[in-house]
Amino acid sequence: MRVKWVEEALERVSLSGDVKRKVEEWVKGLRREELERLREYEETGDALPCPLVDPYREGGLLVKLVKHEGKYMVAAGVAEHGGLVEEYYVAEVEAL
């Protein structure tokens, strides 16, 4: 698996180099079967939260892997007062 970052989205939600490395490390270790179980995020809410990114240490940053329009995407957003302000698709995950 490989992560292809979407630079336009990263202008809207900032991910540190450390967070990007953690996401890449996590995605590398995922099995294809884990991805194939995901259904369309916008319809079902299915997601795999990244266990290596701690929202409490990252200022409320939530990072998860979802299926969006048939593609596997990394979604990220910042939680404020119990809710997400805005969520962006910051990377595409490509199976190698």
Secondary structure, 3 states (H helix, E strand, C coil): CEEEECHHHHCCCCCCHHHHHHHHHHHHCCCHHHHHCCCEHHHHCCCEECCCCCCCCCCCEEEEEEEECCEEEEEEEEEECCEEEEEEEEEEEECC
